[in-house]
């Protein structure tokens, strides 16, 4: 399966094709002028007609949506129920305050209100990993009471899976104005989330936490220099950045930093990893728990087969039988050890770059390593703390909710994502252009797995984590639990009838 997203490349090529004639025409004039225009900003010549200048891209080269300018809703109020304990704000900002992401959120919401003539109202309630059931109950009680209180629901990923199984969402497969061919809706998420021809949740650029939650691999440049190791950027670019290559670079880095004579937390190692953050190695190896492509929804052959067994054995042998890696099993501020320069490599979410930028660590960013060199692409799995957007089962005006969702997503694509990603992650928290390219690779190879989203019902995802932490062989786990997984999948499918 090919997971690489080409929309950025395609968009750039289209923009180049549109502006090339104008560039040629202007080549012999304005030779002394200076310009800082980005792709898609080439000004038309005086002779160009209106029809010739019409473009699907805005002045900054970002794709525009297809919502007509005449689409207005008479100042209607649109109420968005959201989880108010998200790791990072993505829903609303009271006013501009000079902080780049805050101001982008404020601008996004103002643009939506102005374009559609609506008033956005955000109602928050707890819904994170500790509040999934209360959030679902809150929405369920509102629906059962006939309140028809909400037009849009934005929930933590696990919570959305729970709500979908409880039939609390409206099927969005044929909702007016939603255009899933646009780049702000990742095609692989739309495809994988469509079960029995029903679509209960969507995400993408509409959720800033999608960017924050992407998994990458951080590395310490000082340790790299100390051991005279070759730059891993080279391996990424030539396609040889694999698990084996990372393990090879970890050899000899170990130091008994705390002096207790035992390899443990507090020592320096090549790889420092918390149990939860072993997840990216599974998907980074092109292993999905659930195959939900082409209308299917079933356990993937790779997950219950030899490849996952081999991956488990490879990781456990590295972490348990060598000094090269430290497996941290206690949930805490795992990133602090990287900040204390105790790790050459550490997998974690993109938002850790913010914390690392506030330390003295000279760090770089890499994609998650591939399983082997035969694997075609790098693959980036999401952390769990992103939002899925839905319509409640008792939605009153499908046309209104669809238009607002599409407008929020497209405006986020042009305002929030550039602020968050290109100007913040790439340039503020990274000191070199090549690290920015690594963030590009991560974003362009993002994938989703329904097993994580439905983890309240399907226990296969948690079984994978246990397989790394405890001595049970993966083949034994599959033999003892696969029947239960199949029954759980049937339960999910029944809720999509």
C-alpha positions in Angstrom: 0.0 0.0 0.0 1.4 3.4 -0.9 0.9 5.9 1.9 2.8 8.9 0.6 0.7 12.1 0.0 1.5 13.9 -3.2 -0.9 16.9 -2.9 1.8 19.4 -2.0 3.8 18.4 -5.0 0.8 18.4 -7.3 -0.3 21.8 -6.1 3.1 23.2 -6.7 3.3 21.8 -10.2 -0.2 23.3 -11.1 0.8 26.7 -9.7 4.0 26.6 -11.7 2.1 25.8 -14.9 -0.3 28.7 -14.3 2.4 31.3 -13.6 5.0 30.2 -16.2 3.5 32.1 -19.2 3.3 35.3 -17.1 6.8 34.8 -15.9 8.1 34.4 -19.5 6.1 37.5 -20.6 7.6 39.5 -17.9 11.2 38.2 -18.3 12.3 41.2 -20.5 10.7 43.8 -18.2 11.0 44.8 -14.6 14.6 43.5 -14.6 15.6 45.7 -11.7 12.6 45.0 -9.5 12.8 42.9 -6.4 10.1 40.4 -5.4 9.4 38.1 -2.4 6.3 36.6 -3.9 5.6 32.9 -3.1 4.3 30.3 -5.6 1.0 31.4 -7.0 1.5 35.2 -6.4 2.7 36.2 -9.9 0.8 39.3 -10.9 -1.0 39.2 -14.2 0.0 41.6 -17.0 -2.3 44.5 -17.9 -3.5 42.7 -21.0 -4.6 39.6 -19.1 -8.4 39.1 -19.0 -10.4 38.3 -15.9 -11.0 34.8 -17.1 -7.3 34.2 -17.5 -6.4 35.3 -14.0 -9.0 33.2 -12.2 -7.1 30.6 -10.2 -8.0 27.9 -7.7 -5.2 29.2 -5.5 -5.0 32.3 -3.3 -2.3 34.9 -3.4 0.0 32.8 -1.2 -0.3 29.7 -3.4 -2.7 27.9 -1.1 -5.7 26.0 -2.6 -9.0 27.7 -2.2 -12.3 25.8 -1.4 -15.2 25.6 -3.7 -17.8 27.3 -1.5 -19.6 30.0 -3.5 -19.4 33.6 -2.3 -23.2 33.7 -2.3 -23.4 31.0 0.3 -24.8 32.9 3.4 -26.7 31.8 6.4 -28.3 35.0 7.7 -26.2 35.4 10.9 -27.2 32.0 12.2 -25.4 30.7 15.3 -23.4 27.5 14.9 -22.6 25.7 18.1 -19.5 23.5 18.3 -19.2 21.1 21.2 -15.5 20.4 21.8 -13.2 18.8 24.3 -11.8 21.6 26.4 -8.8 19.7 27.8 -7.0 19.2 24.5 -3.2 19.5 24.9 -3.1 22.5 22.6 -5.8 25.0 21.7 -7.3 24.7 18.2 -10.8 25.9 18.6 -11.1 29.5 19.5 -9.2 32.6 20.6 -10.9 35.6 22.2 -8.7 38.1 20.5 -5.4 38.7 18.8 -2.4 38.9 21.2 0.6 38.7 18.9 1.2 34.9 19.5 1.3 33.4 16.0 -0.9 30.4 16.5 -3.5 32.2 18.7 -3.8 34.9 16.1 -4.2 32.4 13.3 -7.1 30.7 15.2 -8.7 34.0 15.7 -8.3 34.9 12.0 -9.6 31.5 10.9 -12.8 31.9 12.9 -13.4 35.5 11.8 -13.0 34.4 8.2 -15.5 31.6 8.6 -18.0 34.0 10.2 -17.6 36.7 7.6 -17.6 34.3 4.6 -20.7 32.4 5.6 -22.5 35.1 7.7 -22.6 32.9 10.8 -21.7 33.2 14.5 -19.5 30.5 15.9 -20.2 29.5 19.5 -17.8 27.1 21.2 -19.1 24.9 24.1 -16.4 23.0 25.9 -16.5 19.9 28.2 -13.8 17.5 29.4 -13.1 14.7 26.9 -9.5 13.6 27.0 -8.2 10.1 27.8 -9.5 10.3 31.3 -12.9 11.7 30.3 -13.9 9.8 27.2 -17.0 8.2 28.8 -18.2 11.5 30.4 -17.9 13.3 27.1 -19.9 10.6 25.3 -22.5 10.6 28.1 -22.8 14.4 27.8 -23.5 14.2 24.1 -25.8 11.2 24.5 -27.9 12.9 27.2 -28.3 16.0 25.0 -29.5 13.9 22.1 -31.9 11.8 24.2 -33.3 14.9 25.7 -34.2 16.3 22.3 -32.1 19.4 22.8 -30.7 19.6 19.3 -28.1 21.8 20.9 -25.0 21.2 18.7 -24.2 21.6 15.0 -20.7 20.2 15.1 -18.8 18.0 17.6 -15.0 18.1 17.9 -13.7 15.3 20.2 -10.5 13.5 21.3 -9.8 10.7 18.9 -10.6 7.8 21.3 -13.8 9.7 22.4 -15.0 10.0 18.8 -14.6 6.2 18.3 -16.6 5.6 21.5 -19.3 8.0 20.3 -19.5 6.4 16.9 -20.0 2.9 18.3 -22.9 4.4 20.4 -24.5 5.8 17.3 -24.2 9.4 18.4 -23.0 10.8 15.0 -24.5 11.6 11.7 -23.3 9.9 8.5 -21.4 12.5 6.5 -20.8 10.6 3.3 -23.2 12.8 1.3 -23.3 16.0 3.3 -23.4 19.1 1.1 -20.3 21.3 0.7 -17.9 18.7 2.2 -15.3 18.1 -0.5 -13.0 15.2 0.5 -10.9 15.6 -2.6 -9.4 18.7 -1.0 -6.0 18.4 0.7 -7.3 19.6 4.1 -9.0 16.2 4.4 -6.3 13.5 4.3 -7.5 11.0 1.8 -6.2 8.0 3.8 -8.3 9.1 6.8 -11.4 9.5 4.8 -11.0 6.1 3.2 -10.1 4.3 6.4 -12.9 6.0 8.4 -15.6 5.0 5.9 -17.0 1.8 7.2 -20.0 0.1 5.6 -20.3 3.2 3.4 -20.7 5.4 6.5 -18.5 8.2 7.6 -18.9 9.4 11.2 -15.8 11.5 11.7 -13.1 13.4 9.8 -10.0 15.4 10.5 -6.9 16.9 8.9 -5.9 20.6 8.8 -9.0 21.5 10.7 -7.3 20.1 13.8 -4.0 21.8 14.8 -3.4 18.9 17.2 -3.0 16.7 14.1 0.3 18.5 13.5 1.3 18.6 17.1 0.7 14.9 17.5 2.8 13.6 14.5 5.5 11.2 15.6 9.1 12.0 14.6 12.5 10.9 15.8 14.7 13.5 17.7 18.4 13.2 17.8 21.2 14.9 19.8 23.8 16.5 17.6 26.4 16.9 20.3 26.3 13.1 21.0 26.4 12.5 17.3 29.6 14.6 17.0 31.2 13.1 20.1 31.0 9.6 18.6 31.9 10.9 15.1 28.8 9.4 13.6 27.6 10.2 10.1 24.6 12.5 9.8 21.3 10.6 9.8 19.9 13.1 7.4 22.0 11.4 4.7 20.3 8.1 5.4 16.9 9.6 5.3 17.5 11.2 2.0 19.0 8.1 0.4 16.3 5.8 1.8 18.4 3.8 4.2 17.1 5.3 7.5 15.9 2.0 9.0 15.5 0.4 12.4 18.8 -1.5 11.9 20.6 1.7 10.9 19.3 3.5 14.1 20.3 0.5 16.2 23.8 0.4 14.6 24.3 4.1 15.4 23.3 3.5 19.1 26.2 1.1 19.7 28.7 2.3 22.3 26.7 5.4 23.4 25.7 3.9 26.7 27.1 5.5 29.9 26.3 4.6 33.5 25.5 8.2 34.2 24.0 7.6 37.7 26.9 5.3 38.7 24.7 2.5 40.2 26.3 -0.2 38.0 22.9 -1.1 36.4 21.4 0.0 33.1 18.4 2.0 34.1 16.5 5.3 33.8 19.0 8.1 34.4 21.8 6.5 32.3 22.8 7.7 28.8 21.8 5.4 25.9 21.5 5.4 22.2 17.8 5.2 22.2 15.5 6.4 25.0 11.9 5.3 24.7 8.7 5.2 26.8 6.4 2.3 26.1 3.7 4.4 24.5 6.3 5.9 22.1 7.2 2.4 20.7 4.0 2.8 18.7 5.5 4.7 15.8 7.9 1.7 15.1 4.9 -0.5 14.4 3.2 1.8 11.8 6.6 3.1 10.7 7.2 -0.5 9.6 4.1 -0.3 7.4 2.1 -2.5 9.8 -1.5 -1.6 10.4 -3.7 -3.3 13.0 -6.9 -2.9 11.0 -7.1 -3.0 7.2 -9.9 -0.6 6.4 -9.2 0.1 2.8 -11.3 -0.8 -0.2 -14.4 -1.2 2.0 -12.8 -3.7 4.3 -12.6 -3.6 8.1 -10.6 -6.5 9.4 -7.4 -7.3 11.2 -4.5 -6.9 8.8 -2.5 -9.9 7.7 0.8 -8.2 8.7 -0.4 -7.4 12.2 -1.4 -11.0 13.1 1.5 -12.5 11.1 5.2 -12.9 11.0 6.2 -9.4 10.4 4.8 -8.1 13.7 6.4 -11.1 15.5 9.8 -10.2 13.9 9.4 -6.6 14.8 8.6 -7.5 18.4 11.6 -9.7 18.7 13.9 -7.1 17.1 12.8 -4.4 19.5 12.9 -6.6 22.6 16.3 -7.9 21.8 17.7 -4.4 21.3 16.1 -3.0 24.5 16.6 -6.0 26.8 19.8 -7.7 25.6 22.0 -4.7 24.9 23.0 -1.5 26.7 22.2 0.5 23.6 18.5 1.3 24.4 16.5 2.1 27.5 12.9 1.2 27.7 11.2 3.6 30.1 7.9 2.0 31.4 6.8 4.6 33.9 4.6 7.4 32.5 6.3 10.7 33.3 7.9 13.6 31.5 9.9 11.2 29.2 11.3 14.1 27.2 13.2 15.4 30.2 15.9 12.7 29.6 16.5 13.9 26.1 16.7 17.4 27.5 19.3 16.2 29.9 21.3 14.9 27.0 20.9 11.3 28.0 19.8 10.0 24.6 21.1 10.0 21.1 17.7 9.2 19.7 14.2 9.6 21.0 10.8 9.1 19.3 8.1 11.5 20.3 5.4 13.9 19.0 6.2 17.1 17.0 5.1 19.3 19.9 8.2 18.2 21.8 10.2 20.5 19.6 8.7 23.4 21.5 10.0 22.1 24.8 13.4 21.1 23.4 13.9 24.6 21.9 13.8 25.9 25.4 16.8 23.8 26.5 20.5 23.9 25.6 20.2 20.7 23.5 21.3 21.0 19.9 18.7 18.7 18.3 17.6 17.5 14.9 14.5 15.9 13.6 14.1 12.8 11.5 11.1 10.7 10.4 10.4 7.4 12.1 12.8 4.8 10.6 11.6 2.3 8.1 11.4 -1.5 8.8 14.0 -2.1 6.1 15.4 -0.6 2.9 12.8 -2.6 0.8 10.0 -0.4 2.3 9.1 2.3 -0.1 8.2 5.2 2.1 8.6 6.6 5.6 5.4 6.4 7.5 4.2 8.8 10.2 1.6 7.7 12.7 -0.4 10.2 14.7 -0.2 10.4 18.5 -3.7 10.0 20.0 -4.2 13.6 21.1 -5.8 15.0 18.0 -9.4 15.9 17.3 -12.0 14.2 15.1 -14.8 16.4 13.8 -18.4 15.1 13.4 -22.0 16.1 13.2 -24.3 14.9 16.1 -27.0 12.4 15.3 -29.6 15.1 16.0 -28.0 17.7 13.8 -30.7 20.2 12.6 -29.3 21.8 9.5 -26.9 19.5 7.6 -26.3 22.1 4.9 -25.1 24.6 7.5 -22.9 22.2 9.4 -21.3 20.9 6.2 -20.5 24.4 5.0 -19.0 25.4 8.3 -16.9 22.3 8.5 -15.6 22.8 5.0 -14.9 26.4 5.6 -13.2 25.8 8.9 -10.9 23.2 7.3 -10.0 25.2 4.3 -9.4 28.4 6.3 -7.2 26.3 8.7 -5.3 25.1 5.7 -4.4 28.7 4.7 -4.0 30.3 8.2 -3.5 27.9 11.1 -1.3 25.3 9.4 1.1 27.8 7.8 1.4 29.6 11.2 1.8 26.4 13.2 3.9 24.3 10.8 5.8 26.4 8.4 6.5 29.4 10.6 6.5 27.7 14.0 7.9 24.2 13.8 10.0 24.7 10.7 11.5 28.0 11.4 11.1 28.9 15.1 12.0 25.5 16.6 14.4 24.3 13.9 17.7 26.0 13.3 18.4 24.5 9.8 16.6 24.0 6.6 17.2 20.3 6.5 15.2 19.8 9.7 12.4 21.6 8.1 12.6 19.1 5.3 12.3 16.3 7.8 9.1 17.9 9.2 7.8 18.0 5.6 8.4 14.2 5.2 6.5 13.6 8.5 3.5 15.6 7.5 3.4 14.2 3.9 3.4 10.6 5.2 0.9 10.8 8.0 -1.4 7.8 8.4 -4.2 6.8 10.7 -5.3 3.5 12.1 -8.9 2.8 13.1 -7.7 0.3 15.8 -6.4 3.3 17.8 -9.5 5.4 17.3 -11.8 2.4 18.4 -9.5 1.3 21.2 -12.4 1.5 23.7 -13.9 -1.4 21.8 -11.0 -3.1 20.1 -8.2 -4.2 22.4 -5.7 -5.2 19.7 -3.8 -1.9 20.0 -3.2 -2.3 23.7 -2.1 -5.9 23.1 0.7 -4.6 20.9 1.9 -2.4 23.7 1.8 -5.2 26.2 3.7 -7.4 23.8 6.7 -5.1 23.9 6.6 -4.5 27.7 6.1 -8.1 28.8 7.8 -11.5 27.8 4.8 -13.1 26.0 5.7 -13.9 22.4 3.5 -12.2 19.8 2.4 -15.5 18.3 1.0 -16.5 21.7 -0.8 -13.2 22.0 -2.4 -13.6 18.6 -3.4 -17.2 19.3 -5.1 -16.3 22.6 -6.7 -13.0 21.7 -7.4 -12.9 18.0 -10.9 -14.4 18.3 -11.8 -11.7 20.8 -10.5 -9.1 18.4 -12.6 -10.5 15.6 -15.7 -10.3 17.8 -14.9 -6.7 18.8 -14.6 -5.8 15.1 -18.0 -7.3 14.5 -19.4 -5.0 17.3 -17.9 -2.0 15.6 -19.3 -3.1 12.2 -22.8 -3.5 13.7 -22.8 0.1 14.8 -22.2 1.2 11.2 -25.1 -0.7 9.8 
